[in-house]
Amino acid sequence: MELVPVNHFAMRYKVLFAFVLFVGPTSFVFARRRHSNRYLSNAIDAENLKIPASNVTAEKIMRYFLRRDDSLITRRSKRQIGEETLPNNTINNVIYVIDSSNSIREENFQKGLRALVYLTEKARPDTLYAVVNFATDATVLTPKFISENETIALLPTVKRKAGLTNTQEALQVCKDKLFGSALSGFDPAGPKNVLLVTDGLSNMGKELTLFKAFNLKGDGVEIFVVAVGGFSFGMQEILGLASSTDRHLYRVMDMESFVQVANLIPSLQ
């Protein structure tokens, strides 16, 4: 039998001891980090799961999406809200991206369209609009951006598609066929906005959804999201879609609540 030198065992012992010393604290740090991230995620979820009062959401939509310098409560000076308002010679470009998948019943779909009509009526009259309707696939209903009056006439005629929820394709056509096309007629000097109305998580190509949103934002597009329903599953995707949680994310309990929010916004004087 071959004898192994004692110093060989000593060397193995030192290596094992060093490995334990390294892995033990490192594992502890990783565990702490995972716990911290989970705690932070839960805190963010808890905050964004709250559905604000209708007047709070109406105020946010008016200030940040419509970029108006007035308020539900009191008039504000342009100095106070200047970063949200538009210069008089700047045209706002808006794409309404409307979820018409199976989870949204016909009655509620019609209410959502009515809420968008109210928002359009209360925006600056020179705003340009495009409309994308999506379920299993996405359809651009306006190959060219259209006026306020044309949009108000179009929205009640939009048909519910039914099917799955292919949000990523809807975002892609916004990029390729509308904001990515010089022929679509948007004003390149004005802000570019997408207002996505949806009741939850995408279920077609969902691994691409946030990537497509990231690409749009990289092109200077602001993504606003109206999240309809008291759901929590899928909220992480909604948070990732919106350009921010304080200015671009609007939660409503149902489509009727969305109508009420839009009704609370006063008409332009």
N, C-alpha and C positions, 0 to 999 in steps of 0.2 A: 504494500500500500504506500502511495506517495504521500509524504508529509508536506503540509502547506505551512510555510513560514508564518510565525506569529505576526510579523509586521504586515503580512497580507490581510489577516483578519482585522488588524487595527486600521488599515487603510479603508477596508469596506465599512467599518463602523463609522469612521469619520465622514465618509461620503453620505451614508445613510442619515447620520445626525445632521449634516448640513442640509440635506434635502428636506427633512422634517422641519428644521428651523425656517427654511425658505417658504415651503408650501403652507405651513400652518398659518402664519400671519397673513400671507397673501390670500388664502382662502377666506380668512376672517374679513379682510378688506373688501373682497369681491362680494361676500355675503352682505356686508354692511351697505355696499353700494347698491346691490339689488333691492334690499329692503328700502333704502332711501328713495330709489327711483319709483318703486311701487307705491310708496307713501305719497310722493309728489304727484304721480299719475292719478291716484285716488282723489287727492285734493283738487286737482284740476277738473276731474270728472264731476265731483260733487258740486263745484261752483257752476259748471256749465250745464249741469242737469236741471238747474233751477229755471223755471219759466217765468220771466218777469211780468209785471203788470202790463196791460196793453198800452197804457200811456207812456211807459218807459220805452217799450219797443218802438212805438210810433215816433217818439222823440229821436231815437237813434237812427231810424230809417231816414227821417227828414234831414238830420244833420249830415250823416255820412254817406248815404246812398243818393239821396236827392240833392245833396250839397246846398241846402237852403240855409240862409243866414237868419231865419226867424225861429221861433220856438213855440211849443204848446203853452208855455208858461208866460214868457215875457220876451219882448224884442231884445236881440243882442246886437251889439255893434259888430261890424265886419272885423275889427281888430281882435275881438274876442274869439271869433270863429273863423278867421280868415283862412286857415289852412284847409277847411272843408269846402268853402265856397268857391265858385268859379268866376273868373273875370267875365265881364259882359260879352266880350268878343270870343269866348271859348265855347265850343259845342261839346256836350257830353254824349258819348257813344255807349249804348247799353244793349246787351244781348240778354233777353229773357230765356233761360233754359228751364223747360217745364217737364217735370217728371210725370208721365202718364202711365205708369206701370200698373200691374194687377192690384197692388196694395192700396191704390187710390181709387175709391169708388167714383162712379160717374157724377153723382151729386157733389161730392167733395172736389172733384176735378173742376167742375163748373164754378164752384165758389172760389177756387184758386185763380181762375181766369178773371173773375169779377174783381178780386183784390188787385190783380195786376192792372186792370183797367183803371181802378181808382188811383193807383200809384202813378200811372201815366198821366192822368188828368191833373195831378198835383205837382208834376215835375215842370221844369222850365219848358216852355212850348217849342223851343228850338232843338230839344234833345232828339237824337237819331236812335232808332231802334232796329233790332233784328230779333227773330224768334226761332228757337230750336225746341222741337218737341221730341221726347225720347222715351223709349221703353226698351224692347229688345234691340232696336236700332235707333239711330238718331236721324231726324229729318230737319233740314233747314227750310223753314217756311218762307223765309225772306232772303233770297240770294243777294239782294241789295238792301242796305239800311233804308228805313222808311220814316215818315214823319209821325208826329204825335197823333194826328187825326187818322192816318192810315192804320196805325197800331191799335187805336181804340176800336176801329171798325173790324180789324182782323181777329183780335183776341177771342171774342165770343164765338167765332166760327171754328176754332181749333178743336180737332177731334181727339178724344182719348184713344191712344193706341192699344193699351193693355199689353201684357207680356212681362218680361224680366226687366231688370234695372241696369242698363248699360251706360252708366255715368261717364265712363272713360271715353266712349265714342262721342258722346255729346260735347265733352270738352275738346276733343280732337277736331271736330268740325268747326267749333268756334275759332280755333287756331288756323286751320287750313283754309276754310271756305269764307270766313268773315274777316277777322282781324288780320289774317295772313294774305288777304287778296286785295290788291289795289283796285279791283273792279267792284268791290262790295259797296263802295261809296261812303265809308266812314270817314270822319275827320281825323287825320293823323295827328293834328295839333292838339286835339282834345283828349280828355281822360278816356280810357278804355275799361269798361266794366262788364262783368258777367253777374247776373242775379240768378242763382240756382234755387229753384223751389223743389224740395224733395222731402220724402217722409222716412228716409233712412238709408241703410247700407246698400251699396251697389252689389250685384251678384252676377255680373258678367264682366270678365276681364278685370276683376276687382284688384288684382295685383298691379294693374297699370293706372288705377284711378288717381292716386296721389301724384304719381309721376307726371301724368298729363296736366294735372293742376299746377305742378311745379313749373312745367314748361310754359304754361300760359302766363304765370306770374313773372317768369323770366323775360317775357316779352312786354312787360309793363302793364299787364292786365290785372285789375283788382277783382277778386272773386268774393262776392257777397253770397251768403247762404241763408235762406229761410228754411229752418229745420222744423217740420210739422210733426207734432206728436210728442208724447211724454216718454219716448223710448230712451234707453241707455245703451243697449247693444248697438254697436256701430257708431257711437258718438266719437270715437277716436278718428274715424275717417272724416266725419263732418268737421271736426276741429282742424284736421290737416287740409281740408279743402278751402276753408275760409282764409282770406289774407291776414286776418287777425281775429281774436275772439272778442275784443272790446268794441270794435267798430264795424266788423263785417259779418258777424254771426247774430242772427235773429231767431229766437225760439218762440213758437206759438203752439198751443195745445192741439189745435185742429184748424181746418180751413176756415171755419166760421170765425175763429179768433183772428185769423189773418185778415179777413174782411173787416172785422171791427178795428184792427190796428190801422189799416189803410184808411178807414173812414174817419179816424181821429185826426189825421193829418189835415190841417186846414188848406183850402184852396189858395193859390197865389192871388194876392191883391192886385 
